[in-house]
Amino acid sequence: MVEEFKQKIESILKKCADGAVTDVDLAKNLFGYLVEKFQYNYKGLDESMLSDAKYTAKERLKIFREMSIYQLFMKNTGGCKQFSYAYSLLLDQAGIPSLLIYGDSNVPFESNNLMYDGKT
C-alpha cells in the first residue's frame, strides 16, 4: 500500500514537472492536476464520526480510510481537507515551501460556488 502510494506521488510529480520552468509553474501544474483529475466528495465526512460510539471499530476504520489523502490519490475522490493536505504533500515532495492553513467557513455552500476555470 505504501509503495503504491509513493509511486502515485512520484508519477504525478513527474507529469507536472514536464514543461515547468519555475517553482511557480510546477505549483500551478500540481494544482491543475488536482482539480482536473480528482472529484470533490460533496457528501463529506465529519471527523466526529470517528469517535462516535454508535460506529463499530470496523466502520470507524472505513470512515477513516475514506477521509484520508490515500483515498484521494488512489480512488480520485475526497473532501476539502484531503485536497489541501494532498496539495501540501505534493508541494513538499517537489521541494516547494508551503504553509497549510485550514479552518471552517461560515459561508453557506450555495453562495460559495466559485469554480476553478484554469485561470483563477
Phi and psi restraints in degrees (range 20) as a CNS / XPLOR table:
assign (resid 1 and name C) (resid 2 and name N)
       (resid 2 and name CA) (resid 2 and name C) 1.0 -65.3 20.0 2
assign (resid 2 and name N) (resid 2 and name CA)
       (resid 2 and name C) (resid 3 and name N) 1.0 -43.7 20.0 2
assign (resid 2 and name C) (resid 3 and name N)
       (resid 3 and name CA) (resid 3 and name C) 1.0 -63.7 20.0 2
assign (resid 3 and name N) (resid 3 and name CA)
       (resid 3 and name C) (resid 4 and name N) 1.0 -40.6 20.0 2
assign (resid 3 and name C) (resid 4 and name N)
       (resid 4 and name CA) (resid 4 and name C) 1.0 -62.2 20.0 2
assign (resid 4 and name N) (resid 4 and name CA)
       (resid 4 and name C) (resid 5 and name N) 1.0 -40.7 20.0 2
assign (resid 4 and name C) (resid 5 and name N)
       (resid 5 and name CA) (resid 5 and name C) 1.0 -63.9 20.0 2
assign (resid 5 and name N) (resid 5 and name CA)
       (resid 5 and name C) (resid 6 and name N) 1.0 -46.9 20.0 2
assign (resid 5 and name C) (resid 6 and name N)
       (resid 6 and name CA) (resid 6 and name C) 1.0 -59.3 20.0 2
assign (resid 6 and name N) (resid 6 and name CA)
       (resid 6 and name C) (resid 7 and name N) 1.0 -43.1 20.0 2
assign (resid 6 and name C) (resid 7 and name N)
       (resid 7 and name CA) (resid 7 and name C) 1.0 -63.4 20.0 2
assign (resid 7 and name N) (resid 7 and name CA)
       (resid 7 and name C) (resid 8 and name N) 1.0 -38.4 20.0 2
assign (resid 7 and name C) (resid 8 and name N)
       (resid 8 and name CA) (resid 8 and name C) 1.0 -63.1 20.0 2
assign (resid 8 and name N) (resid 8 and name CA)
       (resid 8 and name C) (resid 9 and name N) 1.0 -45.4 20.0 2
assign (resid 8 and name C) (resid 9 and name N)
       (resid 9 and name CA) (resid 9 and name C) 1.0 -62.1 20.0 2
assign (resid 9 and name N) (resid 9 and name CA)
       (resid 9 and name C) (resid 10 and name N) 1.0 -47.4 20.0 2
assign (resid 9 and name C) (resid 10 and name N)
       (resid 10 and name CA) (resid 10 and name C) 1.0 -60.7 20.0 2
assign (resid 10 and name N) (resid 10 and name CA)
       (resid 10 and name C) (resid 11 and name N) 1.0 -38.7 20.0 2
assign (resid 10 and name C) (resid 11 and name N)
       (resid 11 and name CA) (resid 11 and name C) 1.0 -64.3 20.0 2
assign (resid 11 and name N) (resid 11 and name CA)
       (resid 11 and name C) (resid 12 and name N) 1.0 -44.0 20.0 2
assign (resid 11 and name C) (resid 12 and name N)
       (resid 12 and name CA) (resid 12 and name C) 1.0 -63.3 20.0 2
assign (resid 12 and name N) (resid 12 and name CA)
       (resid 12 and name C) (resid 13 and name N) 1.0 -45.6 20.0 2
assign (resid 12 and name C) (resid 13 and name N)
       (resid 13 and name CA) (resid 13 and name C) 1.0 -60.9 20.0 2
assign (resid 13 and name N) (resid 13 and name CA)
       (resid 13 and name C) (resid 14 and name N) 1.0 -41.1 20.0 2
assign (resid 13 and name C) (resid 14 and name N)
       (resid 14 and name CA) (resid 14 and name C) 1.0 -64.3 20.0 2
assign (resid 14 and name N) (resid 14 and name CA)
       (resid 14 and name C) (resid 15 and name N) 1.0 -46.2 20.0 2
assign (resid 14 and name C) (resid 15 and name N)
       (resid 15 and name CA) (resid 15 and name C) 1.0 -60.7 20.0 2
assign (resid 15 and name N) (resid 15 and name CA)
       (resid 15 and name C) (resid 16 and name N) 1.0 -44.0 20.0 2
assign (resid 15 and name C) (resid 16 and name N)
       (resid 16 and name CA) (resid 16 and name C) 1.0 -76.0 20.0 2
assign (resid 16 and name N) (resid 16 and name CA)
       (resid 16 and name C) (resid 17 and name N) 1.0 -24.0 20.0 2
assign (resid 16 and name C) (resid 17 and name N)
       (resid 17 and name CA) (resid 17 and name C) 1.0 -75.1 20.0 2
assign (resid 17 and name N) (resid 17 and name CA)
       (resid 17 and name C) (resid 18 and name N) 1.0 -22.5 20.0 2
assign (resid 17 and name C) (resid 18 and name N)
       (resid 18 and name CA) (resid 18 and name C) 1.0 -62.4 20.0 2
assign (resid 18 and name N) (resid 18 and name CA)
       (resid 18 and name C) (resid 19 and name N) 1.0 116.3 20.0 2
assign (resid 18 and name C) (resid 19 and name N)
       (resid 19 and name CA) (resid 19 and name C) 1.0 88.7 20.0 2
assign (resid 19 and name N) (resid 19 and name CA)
       (resid 19 and name C) (resid 20 and name N) 1.0 -8.4 20.0 2
assign (resid 19 and name C) (resid 20 and name N)
       (resid 20 and name CA) (resid 20 and name C) 1.0 -81.7 20.0 2
assign (resid 20 and name N) (resid 20 and name CA)
       (resid 20 and name C) (resid 21 and name N) 1.0 124.8 20.0 2
assign (resid 20 and name C) (resid 21 and name N)
       (resid 21 and name CA) (resid 21 and name C) 1.0 -95.1 20.0 2
assign (resid 21 and name N) (resid 21 and name CA)
       (resid 21 and name C) (resid 22 and name N) 1.0 -38.5 20.0 2
assign (resid 21 and name C) (resid 22 and name N)
       (resid 22 and name CA) (resid 22 and name C) 1.0 -118.5 20.0 2
assign (resid 22 and name N) (resid 22 and name CA)
       (resid 22 and name C) (resid 23 and name N) 1.0 170.0 20.0 2
assign (resid 22 and name C) (resid 23 and name N)
       (resid 23 and name CA) (resid 23 and name C) 1.0 -61.6 20.0 2
assign (resid 23 and name N) (resid 23 and name CA)
       (resid 23 and name C) (resid 24 and name N) 1.0 -34.8 20.0 2
assign (resid 23 and name C) (resid 24 and name N)
       (resid 24 and name CA) (resid 24 and name C) 1.0 -64.4 20.0 2
assign (resid 24 and name N) (resid 24 and name CA)
       (resid 24 and name C) (resid 25 and name N) 1.0 -42.6 20.0 2
assign (resid 24 and name C) (resid 25 and name N)
       (resid 25 and name CA) (resid 25 and name C) 1.0 -58.8 20.0 2
assign (resid 25 and name N) (resid 25 and name CA)
       (resid 25 and name C) (resid 26 and name N) 1.0 -46.0 20.0 2
assign (resid 25 and name C) (resid 26 and name N)
       (resid 26 and name CA) (resid 26 and name C) 1.0 -64.9 20.0 2
assign (resid 26 and name N) (resid 26 and name CA)
       (resid 26 and name C) (resid 27 and name N) 1.0 -42.7 20.0 2
assign (resid 26 and name C) (resid 27 and name N)
       (resid 27 and name CA) (resid 27 and name C) 1.0 -60.8 20.0 2
assign (resid 27 and name N) (resid 27 and name CA)
       (resid 27 and name C) (resid 28 and name N) 1.0 -41.6 20.0 2
assign (resid 27 and name C) (resid 28 and name N)
       (resid 28 and name CA) (resid 28 and name C) 1.0 -64.5 20.0 2
assign (resid 28 and name N) (resid 28 and name CA)
       (resid 28 and name C) (resid 29 and name N) 1.0 -42.9 20.0 2
assign (resid 28 and name C) (resid 29 and name N)
       (resid 29 and name CA) (resid 29 and name C) 1.0 -62.3 20.0 2
assign (resid 29 and name N) (resid 29 and name CA)
       (resid 29 and name C) (resid 30 and name N) 1.0 -41.8 20.0 2
assign (resid 29 and name C) (resid 30 and name N)
       (resid 30 and name CA) (resid 30 and name C) 1.0 -64.5 20.0 2
assign (resid 30 and name N) (resid 30 and name CA)
       (resid 30 and name C) (resid 31 and name N) 1.0 -43.0 20.0 2
assign (resid 30 and name C) (resid 31 and name N)
       (resid 31 and name CA) (resid 31 and name C) 1.0 -63.5 20.0 2
assign (resid 31 and name N) (resid 31 and name CA)
       (resid 31 and name C) (resid 32 and name N) 1.0 -45.2 20.0 2
assign (resid 31 and name C) (resid 32 and name N)
       (resid 32 and name CA) (resid 32 and name C) 1.0 -60.2 20.0 2
assign (resid 32 and name N) (resid 32 and name CA)
       (resid 32 and name C) (resid 33 and name N) 1.0 -38.2 20.0 2
assign (resid 32 and name C) (resid 33 and name N)
       (resid 33 and name CA) (resid 33 and name C) 1.0 -62.0 20.0 2
assign (resid 33 and name N) (resid 33 and name CA)
       (resid 33 and name C) (resid 34 and name N) 1.0 -46.9 20.0 2
assign (resid 33 and name C) (resid 34 and name N)
       (resid 34 and name CA) (resid 34 and name C) 1.0 -58.3 20.0 2
assign (resid 34 and name N) (resid 34 and name CA)
       (resid 34 and name C) (resid 35 and name N) 1.0 -45.9 20.0 2
assign (resid 34 and name C) (resid 35 and name N)
       (resid 35 and name CA) (resid 35 and name C) 1.0 -66.8 20.0 2
assign (resid 35 and name N) (resid 35 and name CA)
       (resid 35 and name C) (resid 36 and name N) 1.0 -39.4 20.0 2
assign (resid 35 and name C) (resid 36 and name N)
       (resid 36 and name CA) (resid 36 and name C) 1.0 -77.7 20.0 2
assign (resid 36 and name N) (resid 36 and name CA)
       (resid 36 and name C) (resid 37 and name N) 1.0 -40.0 20.0 2
assign (resid 36 and name C) (resid 37 and name N)
       (resid 37 and name CA) (resid 37 and name C) 1.0 -93.5 20.0 2
assign (resid 37 and name N) (resid 37 and name CA)
       (resid 37 and name C) (resid 38 and name N) 1.0 -23.0 20.0 2
assign (resid 37 and name C) (resid 38 and name N)
       (resid 38 and name CA) (resid 38 and name C) 1.0 -112.2 20.0 2
assign (resid 38 and name N) (resid 38 and name CA)
       (resid 38 and name C) (resid 39 and name N) 1.0 146.4 20.0 2
assign (resid 38 and name C) (resid 39 and name N)
       (resid 39 and name CA) (resid 39 and name C) 1.0 -100.4 20.0 2
assign (resid 39 and name N) (resid 39 and name CA)
       (resid 39 and name C) (resid 40 and name N) 1.0 139.2 20.0 2
assign (resid 39 and name C) (resid 40 and name N)
       (resid 40 and name CA) (resid 40 and name C) 1.0 -78.4 20.0 2
assign (resid 40 and name N) (resid 40 and name CA)
       (resid 40 and name C) (resid 41 and name N) 1.0 133.1 20.0 2
assign (resid 40 and name C) (resid 41 and name N)
       (resid 41 and name CA) (resid 41 and name C) 1.0 -89.1 20.0 2
assign (resid 41 and name N) (resid 41 and name CA)
       (resid 41 and name C) (resid 42 and name N) 1.0 99.5 20.0 2
assign (resid 41 and name C) (resid 42 and name N)
       (resid 42 and name CA) (resid 42 and name C) 1.0 -70.9 20.0 2
assign (resid 42 and name N) (resid 42 and name CA)
       (resid 42 and name C) (resid 43 and name N) 1.0 -19.9 20.0 2
assign (resid 42 and name C) (resid 43 and name N)
       (resid 43 and name CA) (resid 43 and name C) 1.0 -67.0 20.0 2
assign (resid 43 and name N) (resid 43 and name CA)
       (resid 43 and name C) (resid 44 and name N) 1.0 -39.7 20.0 2
assign (resid 43 and name C) (resid 44 and name N)
       (resid 44 and name CA) (resid 44 and name C) 1.0 66.4 20.0 2
assign (resid 44 and name N) (resid 44 and name CA)
       (resid 44 and name C) (resid 45 and name N) 1.0 167.8 20.0 2
assign (resid 44 and name C) (resid 45 and name N)
       (resid 45 and name CA) (resid 45 and name C) 1.0 -137.4 20.0 2
assign (resid 45 and name N) (resid 45 and name CA)
       (resid 45 and name C) (resid 46 and name N) 1.0 132.8 20.0 2
assign (resid 45 and name C) (resid 46 and name N)
       (resid 46 and name CA) (resid 46 and name C) 1.0 -89.6 20.0 2
assign (resid 46 and name N) (resid 46 and name CA)
       (resid 46 and name C) (resid 47 and name N) 1.0 124.9 20.0 2
assign (resid 46 and name C) (resid 47 and name N)
       (resid 47 and name CA) (resid 47 and name C) 1.0 -60.6 20.0 2
assign (resid 47 and name N) (resid 47 and name CA)
       (resid 47 and name C) (resid 48 and name N) 1.0 -25.0 20.0 2
assign (resid 47 and name C) (resid 48 and name N)
       (resid 48 and name CA) (resid 48 and name C) 1.0 -63.2 20.0 2
assign (resid 48 and name N) (resid 48 and name CA)
       (resid 48 and name C) (resid 49 and name N) 1.0 -20.4 20.0 2
assign (resid 48 and name C) (resid 49 and name N)
       (resid 49 and name CA) (resid 49 and name C) 1.0 -62.3 20.0 2
assign (resid 49 and name N) (resid 49 and name CA)
       (resid 49 and name C) (resid 50 and name N) 1.0 -26.4 20.0 2
assign (resid 49 and name C) (resid 50 and name N)
       (resid 50 and name CA) (resid 50 and name C) 1.0 -66.2 20.0 2
assign (resid 50 and name N) (resid 50 and name CA)
       (resid 50 and name C) (resid 51 and name N) 1.0 -27.6 20.0 2
assign (resid 50 and name C) (resid 51 and name N)
       (resid 51 and name CA) (resid 51 and name C) 1.0 -106.6 20.0 2
assign (resid 51 and name N) (resid 51 and name CA)
       (resid 51 and name C) (resid 52 and name N) 1.0 1.4 20.0 2
assign (resid 51 and name C) (resid 52 and name N)
       (resid 52 and name CA) (resid 52 and name C) 1.0 -69.5 20.0 2
assign (resid 52 and name N) (resid 52 and name CA)
       (resid 52 and name C) (resid 53 and name N) 1.0 123.9 20.0 2
assign (resid 52 and name C) (resid 53 and name N)
       (resid 53 and name CA) (resid 53 and name C) 1.0 -65.1 20.0 2
assign (resid 53 and name N) (resid 53 and name CA)
       (resid 53 and name C) (resid 54 and name N) 1.0 -19.0 20.0 2
assign (resid 53 and name C) (resid 54 and name N)
       (resid 54 and name CA) (resid 54 and name C) 1.0 -74.9 20.0 2
assign (resid 54 and name N) (resid 54 and name CA)
       (resid 54 and name C) (resid 55 and name N) 1.0 -9.5 20.0 2
assign (resid 54 and name C) (resid 55 and name N)
       (resid 55 and name CA) (resid 55 and name C) 1.0 -99.7 20.0 2
assign (resid 55 and name N) (resid 55 and name CA)
       (resid 55 and name C) (resid 56 and name N) 1.0 139.0 20.0 2
assign (resid 55 and name C) (resid 56 and name N)
       (resid 56 and name CA) (resid 56 and name C) 1.0 -74.4 20.0 2
assign (resid 56 and name N) (resid 56 and name CA)
       (resid 56 and name C) (resid 57 and name N) 1.0 166.3 20.0 2
assign (resid 56 and name C) (resid 57 and name N)
       (resid 57 and name CA) (resid 57 and name C) 1.0 -59.1 20.0 2
assign (resid 57 and name N) (resid 57 and name CA)
       (resid 57 and name C) (resid 58 and name N) 1.0 -39.2 20.0 2
assign (resid 57 and name C) (resid 58 and name N)
       (resid 58 and name CA) (resid 58 and name C) 1.0 -64.9 20.0 2
assign (resid 58 and name N) (resid 58 and name CA)
       (resid 58 and name C) (resid 59 and name N) 1.0 -41.7 20.0 2
assign (resid 58 and name C) (resid 59 and name N)
       (resid 59 and name CA) (resid 59 and name C) 1.0 -67.0 20.0 2
assign (resid 59 and name N) (resid 59 and name CA)
       (resid 59 and name C) (resid 60 and name N) 1.0 -39.8 20.0 2
assign (resid 59 and name C) (resid 60 and name N)
       (resid 60 and name CA) (resid 60 and name C) 1.0 -65.0 20.0 2
assign (resid 60 and name N) (resid 60 and name CA)
       (resid 60 and name C) (resid 61 and name N) 1.0 -37.9 20.0 2
assign (resid 60 and name C) (resid 61 and name N)
       (resid 61 and name CA) (resid 61 and name C) 1.0 -63.3 20.0 2
assign (resid 61 and name N) (resid 61 and name CA)
       (resid 61 and name C) (resid 62 and name N) 1.0 -42.2 20.0 2
assign (resid 61 and name C) (resid 62 and name N)
       (resid 62 and name CA) (resid 62 and name C) 1.0 -62.1 20.0 2
assign (resid 62 and name N) (resid 62 and name CA)
       (resid 62 and name C) (resid 63 and name N) 1.0 -44.3 20.0 2
assign (resid 62 and name C) (resid 63 and name N)
       (resid 63 and name CA) (resid 63 and name C) 1.0 -61.5 20.0 2
assign (resid 63 and name N) (resid 63 and name CA)
       (resid 63 and name C) (resid 64 and name N) 1.0 -45.7 20.0 2
assign (resid 63 and name C) (resid 64 and name N)
       (resid 64 and name CA) (resid 64 and name C) 1.0 -59.3 20.0 2
assign (resid 64 and name N) (resid 64 and name CA)
       (resid 64 and name C) (resid 65 and name N) 1.0 -44.8 20.0 2
assign (resid 64 and name C) (resid 65 and name N)
       (resid 65 and name CA) (resid 65 and name C) 1.0 -62.4 20.0 2
assign (resid 65 and name N) (resid 65 and name CA)
       (resid 65 and name C) (resid 66 and name N) 1.0 -37.0 20.0 2
assign (resid 65 and name C) (resid 66 and name N)
       (resid 66 and name CA) (resid 66 and name C) 1.0 -71.8 20.0 2
assign (resid 66 and name N) (resid 66 and name CA)
       (resid 66 and name C) (resid 67 and name N) 1.0 -17.1 20.0 2
assign (resid 66 and name C) (resid 67 and name N)
       (resid 67 and name CA) (resid 67 and name C) 1.0 -96.0 20.0 2
assign (resid 67 and name N) (resid 67 and name CA)
       (resid 67 and name C) (resid 68 and name N) 1.0 -1.9 20.0 2
assign (resid 67 and name C) (resid 68 and name N)
       (resid 68 and name CA) (resid 68 and name C) 1.0 -86.9 20.0 2
assign (resid 68 and name N) (resid 68 and name CA)
       (resid 68 and name C) (resid 69 and name N) 1.0 159.9 20.0 2
assign (resid 68 and name C) (resid 69 and name N)
       (resid 69 and name CA) (resid 69 and name C) 1.0 -71.9 20.0 2
assign (resid 69 and name N) (resid 69 and name CA)
       (resid 69 and name C) (resid 70 and name N) 1.0 -21.2 20.0 2
assign (resid 69 and name C) (resid 70 and name N)
       (resid 70 and name CA) (resid 70 and name C) 1.0 -59.2 20.0 2
assign (resid 70 and name N) (resid 70 and name CA)
       (resid 70 and name C) (resid 71 and name N) 1.0 -45.0 20.0 2
assign (resid 70 and name C) (resid 71 and name N)
       (resid 71 and name CA) (resid 71 and name C) 1.0 -58.9 20.0 2
assign (resid 71 and name N) (resid 71 and name CA)
       (resid 71 and name C) (resid 72 and name N) 1.0 -42.6 20.0 2
assign (resid 71 and name C) (resid 72 and name N)
       (resid 72 and name CA) (resid 72 and name C) 1.0 -61.8 20.0 2
assign (resid 72 and name N) (resid 72 and name CA)
       (resid 72 and name C) (resid 73 and name N) 1.0 -49.5 20.0 2
assign (resid 72 and name C) (resid 73 and name N)
       (resid 73 and name CA) (resid 73 and name C) 1.0 -70.5 20.0 2
assign (resid 73 and name N) (resid 73 and name CA)
       (resid 73 and name C) (resid 74 and name N) 1.0 -35.6 20.0 2
assign (resid 73 and name C) (resid 74 and name N)
       (resid 74 and name CA) (resid 74 and name C) 1.0 -93.6 20.0 2
assign (resid 74 and name N) (resid 74 and name CA)
       (resid 74 and name C) (resid 75 and name N) 1.0 -27.3 20.0 2
assign (resid 74 and name C) (resid 75 and name N)
       (resid 75 and name CA) (resid 75 and name C) 1.0 -113.1 20.0 2
assign (resid 75 and name N) (resid 75 and name CA)
       (resid 75 and name C) (resid 76 and name N) 1.0 -2.7 20.0 2
assign (resid 75 and name C) (resid 76 and name N)
       (resid 76 and name CA) (resid 76 and name C) 1.0 62.9 20.0 2
assign (resid 76 and name N) (resid 76 and name CA)
       (resid 76 and name C) (resid 77 and name N) 1.0 30.5 20.0 2
assign (resid 76 and name C) (resid 77 and name N)
       (resid 77 and name CA) (resid 77 and name C) 1.0 -147.7 20.0 2
assign (resid 77 and name N) (resid 77 and name CA)
       (resid 77 and name C) (resid 78 and name N) 1.0 143.2 20.0 2
assign (resid 77 and name C) (resid 78 and name N)
       (resid 78 and name CA) (resid 78 and name C) 1.0 -174.2 20.0 2
assign (resid 78 and name N) (resid 78 and name CA)
       (resid 78 and name C) (resid 79 and name N) 1.0 -178.9 20.0 2
assign (resid 78 and name C) (resid 79 and name N)
       (resid 79 and name CA) (resid 79 and name C) 1.0 -111.3 20.0 2
assign (resid 79 and name N) (resid 79 and name CA)
       (resid 79 and name C) (resid 80 and name N) 1.0 -169.0 20.0 2
assign (resid 79 and name C) (resid 80 and name N)
       (resid 80 and name CA) (resid 80 and name C) 1.0 -54.3 20.0 2
assign (resid 80 and name N) (resid 80 and name CA)
       (resid 80 and name C) (resid 81 and name N) 1.0 -51.9 20.0 2
assign (resid 80 and name C) (resid 81 and name N)
       (resid 81 and name CA) (resid 81 and name C) 1.0 -64.0 20.0 2
assign (resid 81 and name N) (resid 81 and name CA)
       (resid 81 and name C) (resid 82 and name N) 1.0 -39.0 20.0 2
assign (resid 81 and name C) (resid 82 and name N)
       (resid 82 and name CA) (resid 82 and name C) 1.0 -62.6 20.0 2
assign (resid 82 and name N) (resid 82 and name CA)
       (resid 82 and name C) (resid 83 and name N) 1.0 -41.4 20.0 2
assign (resid 82 and name C) (resid 83 and name N)
       (resid 83 and name CA) (resid 83 and name C) 1.0 -65.1 20.0 2
assign (resid 83 and name N) (resid 83 and name CA)
       (resid 83 and name C) (resid 84 and name N) 1.0 -44.1 20.0 2
assign (resid 83 and name C) (resid 84 and name N)
       (resid 84 and name CA) (resid 84 and name C) 1.0 -68.8 20.0 2
assign (resid 84 and name N) (resid 84 and name CA)
       (resid 84 and name C) (resid 85 and name N) 1.0 -42.0 20.0 2
assign (resid 84 and name C) (resid 85 and name N)
       (resid 85 and name CA) (resid 85 and name C) 1.0 -65.3 20.0 2
assign (resid 85 and name N) (resid 85 and name CA)
       (resid 85 and name C) (resid 86 and name N) 1.0 -39.7 20.0 2
assign (resid 85 and name C) (resid 86 and name N)
       (resid 86 and name CA) (resid 86 and name C) 1.0 -63.4 20.0 2
assign (resid 86 and name N) (resid 86 and name CA)
       (resid 86 and name C) (resid 87 and name N) 1.0 -44.9 20.0 2
assign (resid 86 and name C) (resid 87 and name N)
       (resid 87 and name CA) (resid 87 and name C) 1.0 -64.0 20.0 2
assign (resid 87 and name N) (resid 87 and name CA)
       (resid 87 and name C) (resid 88 and name N) 1.0 -42.5 20.0 2
assign (resid 87 and name C) (resid 88 and name N)
       (resid 88 and name CA) (resid 88 and name C) 1.0 -61.6 20.0 2
assign (resid 88 and name N) (resid 88 and name CA)
       (resid 88 and name C) (resid 89 and name N) 1.0 -42.0 20.0 2
assign (resid 88 and name C) (resid 89 and name N)
       (resid 89 and name CA) (resid 89 and name C) 1.0 -62.7 20.0 2
assign (resid 89 and name N) (resid 89 and name CA)
       (resid 89 and name C) (resid 90 and name N) 1.0 -45.6 20.0 2
assign (resid 89 and name C) (resid 90 and name N)
       (resid 90 and name CA) (resid 90 and name C) 1.0 -62.4 20.0 2
assign (resid 90 and name N) (resid 90 and name CA)
       (resid 90 and name C) (resid 91 and name N) 1.0 -43.9 20.0 2
assign (resid 90 and name C) (resid 91 and name N)
       (resid 91 and name CA) (resid 91 and name C) 1.0 -61.5 20.0 2
assign (resid 91 and name N) (resid 91 and name CA)
       (resid 91 and name C) (resid 92 and name N) 1.0 -44.4 20.0 2
assign (resid 91 and name C) (resid 92 and name N)
       (resid 92 and name CA) (resid 92 and name C) 1.0 -60.2 20.0 2
assign (resid 92 and name N) (resid 92 and name CA)
       (resid 92 and name C) (resid 93 and name N) 1.0 -46.3 20.0 2
assign (resid 92 and name C) (resid 93 and name N)
       (resid 93 and name CA) (resid 93 and name C) 1.0 -65.9 20.0 2
assign (resid 93 and name N) (resid 93 and name CA)
       (resid 93 and name C) (resid 94 and name N) 1.0 -25.8 20.0 2
assign (resid 93 and name C) (resid 94 and name N)
       (resid 94 and name CA) (resid 94 and name C) 1.0 -85.4 20.0 2
assign (resid 94 and name N) (resid 94 and name CA)
       (resid 94 and name C) (resid 95 and name N) 1.0 -3.6 20.0 2
assign (resid 94 and name C) (resid 95 and name N)
       (resid 95 and name CA) (resid 95 and name C) 1.0 79.4 20.0 2
assign (resid 95 and name N) (resid 95 and name CA)
       (resid 95 and name C) (resid 96 and name N) 1.0 20.3 20.0 2
assign (resid 95 and name C) (resid 96 and name N)
       (resid 96 and name CA) (resid 96 and name C) 1.0 -102.2 20.0 2
assign (resid 96 and name N) (resid 96 and name CA)
       (resid 96 and name C) (resid 97 and name N) 1.0 118.8 20.0 2
assign (resid 96 and name C) (resid 97 and name N)
       (resid 97 and name CA) (resid 97 and name C) 1.0 -62.7 20.0 2
assign (resid 97 and name N) (resid 97 and name CA)
       (resid 97 and name C) (resid 98 and name N) 1.0 140.0 20.0 2
assign (resid 97 and name C) (resid 98 and name N)
       (resid 98 and name CA) (resid 98 and name C) 1.0 -147.9 20.0 2
assign (resid 98 and name N) (resid 98 and name CA)
       (resid 98 and name C) (resid 99 and name N) 1.0 164.2 20.0 2
assign (resid 98 and name C) (resid 99 and name N)
       (resid 99 and name CA) (resid 99 and name C) 1.0 -129.2 20.0 2
assign (resid 99 and name N) (resid 99 and name CA)
       (resid 99 and name C) (resid 100 and name N) 1.0 120.5 20.0 2
assign (resid 99 and name C) (resid 100 and name N)
       (resid 100 and name CA) (resid 100 and name C) 1.0 -89.6 20.0 2
assign (resid 100 and name N) (resid 100 and name CA)
       (resid 100 and name C) (resid 101 and name N) 1.0 119.6 20.0 2
assign (resid 100 and name C) (resid 101 and name N)
       (resid 101 and name CA) (resid 101 and name C) 1.0 -125.5 20.0 2
assign (resid 101 and name N) (resid 101 and name CA)
       (resid 101 and name C) (resid 102 and name N) 1.0 129.9 20.0 2
assign (resid 101 and name C) (resid 102 and name N)
       (resid 102 and name CA) (resid 102 and name C) 1.0 -144.0 20.0 2
assign (resid 102 and name N) (resid 102 and name CA)
       (resid 102 and name C) (resid 103 and name N) 1.0 163.1 20.0 2
assign (resid 102 and name C) (resid 103 and name N)
       (resid 103 and name CA) (resid 103 and name C) 1.0 -177.1 20.0 2
assign (resid 103 and name N) (resid 103 and name CA)
       (resid 103 and name C) (resid 104 and name N) 1.0 -172.3 20.0 2
assign (resid 103 and name C) (resid 104 and name N)
       (resid 104 and name CA) (resid 104 and name C) 1.0 -103.2 20.0 2
assign (resid 104 and name N) (resid 104 and name CA)
       (resid 104 and name C) (resid 105 and name N) 1.0 144.0 20.0 2
assign (resid 104 and name C) (resid 105 and name N)
       (resid 105 and name CA) (resid 105 and name C) 1.0 -101.8 20.0 2
assign (resid 105 and name N) (resid 105 and name CA)
       (resid 105 and name C) (resid 106 and name N) 1.0 143.4 20.0 2
assign (resid 105 and name C) (resid 106 and name N)
       (resid 106 and name CA) (resid 106 and name C) 1.0 -101.9 20.0 2
assign (resid 106 and name N) (resid 106 and name CA)
       (resid 106 and name C) (resid 107 and name N) 1.0 12.3 20.0 2
assign (resid 106 and name C) (resid 107 and name N)
       (resid 107 and name CA) (resid 107 and name C) 1.0 -85.1 20.0 2
assign (resid 107 and name N) (resid 107 and name CA)
       (resid 107 and name C) (resid 108 and name N) 1.0 127.0 20.0 2
assign (resid 107 and name C) (resid 108 and name N)
       (resid 108 and name CA) (resid 108 and name C) 1.0 -57.6 20.0 2
assign (resid 108 and name N) (resid 108 and name CA)
       (resid 108 and name C) (resid 109 and name N) 1.0 139.0 20.0 2
assign (resid 108 and name C) (resid 109 and name N)
       (resid 109 and name CA) (resid 109 and name C) 1.0 -54.6 20.0 2
assign (resid 109 and name N) (resid 109 and name CA)
       (resid 109 and name C) (resid 110 and name N) 1.0 -40.2 20.0 2
assign (resid 109 and name C) (resid 110 and name N)
       (resid 110 and name CA) (resid 110 and name C) 1.0 -61.3 20.0 2
assign (resid 110 and name N) (resid 110 and name CA)
       (resid 110 and name C) (resid 111 and name N) 1.0 -31.1 20.0 2
assign (resid 110 and name C) (resid 111 and name N)
       (resid 111 and name CA) (resid 111 and name C) 1.0 -91.7 20.0 2
assign (resid 111 and name N) (resid 111 and name CA)
       (resid 111 and name C) (resid 112 and name N) 1.0 -2.8 20.0 2
assign (resid 111 and name C) (resid 112 and name N)
       (resid 112 and name CA) (resid 112 and name C) 1.0 -111.5 20.0 2
assign (resid 112 and name N) (resid 112 and name CA)
       (resid 112 and name C) (resid 113 and name N) 1.0 60.8 20.0 2
assign (resid 112 and name C) (resid 113 and name N)
       (resid 113 and name CA) (resid 113 and name C) 1.0 -111.7 20.0 2
assign (resid 113 and name N) (resid 113 and name CA)
       (resid 113 and name C) (resid 114 and name N) 1.0 33.0 20.0 2
assign (resid 113 and name C) (resid 114 and name N)
       (resid 114 and name CA) (resid 114 and name C) 1.0 -65.7 20.0 2
assign (resid 114 and name N) (resid 114 and name CA)
       (resid 114 and name C) (resid 115 and name N) 1.0 126.5 20.0 2
assign (resid 114 and name C) (resid 115 and name N)
       (resid 115 and name CA) (resid 115 and name C) 1.0 -109.4 20.0 2
assign (resid 115 and name N) (resid 115 and name CA)
       (resid 115 and name C) (resid 116 and name N) 1.0 145.0 20.0 2
assign (resid 115 and name C) (resid 116 and name N)
       (resid 116 and name CA) (resid 116 and name C) 1.0 -71.3 20.0 2
assign (resid 116 and name N) (resid 116 and name CA)
       (resid 116 and name C) (resid 117 and name N) 1.0 127.5 20.0 2
assign (resid 116 and name C) (resid 117 and name N)
       (resid 117 and name CA) (resid 117 and name C) 1.0 -117.7 20.0 2
assign (resid 117 and name N) (resid 117 and name CA)
       (resid 117 and name C) (resid 118 and name N) 1.0 13.9 20.0 2
assign (resid 117 and name C) (resid 118 and name N)
       (resid 118 and name CA) (resid 118 and name C) 1.0 87.0 20.0 2
assign (resid 118 and name N) (resid 118 and name CA)
       (resid 118 and name C) (resid 119 and name N) 1.0 -9.9 20.0 2
assign (resid 118 and name C) (resid 119 and name N)
       (resid 119 and name CA) (resid 119 and name C) 1.0 -118.9 20.0 2
assign (resid 119 and name N) (resid 119 and name CA)
       (resid 119 and name C) (resid 120 and name N) 1.0 -17.6 20.0 2
